[in-house]
């Protein structure tokens, strides 16, 4: 009886491992980055929202490697400085390639180097560099 039970557990384990390996081929990747923003004296919420929208419209939305992206702000609780960026990719490879494509799209959006520097200076004053990055694989997808 013990032998049959052990064999059954072994077979279930092998099936589970194989299903997990095959499932990974089609798993989408979700990157979640939590940023903490500054509230600079020479800035405003409307300026930040405008700059974030420009970045989304001119760069992020045109990136062929990004399936979906959301930028959400902290709504309720102890730290209103949080901004969470949630980005979905088809694969780890696409996640890596999205960075390269994003750089190219940013240069295309702002072909003049001075314009690029001015935009980046205005946008980056809101980011204090403190952040966390997590990478997840999807379990259930709608």
Secondary structure, DSSP 8 states (H G I E B T S, - for coil): -HHHHHHHHHHHHHHHHHHHHHHGGG--EEEEEEEEE---TT--HHHHHHHHHHHHHHTGGG-TT-SEEEEEE--SSS-TTEEEEEEEESSHHHHHHHHHHHHHHHHHHT-SHHHHHHHHHHHHTTEEEEEEEEEEE-S---
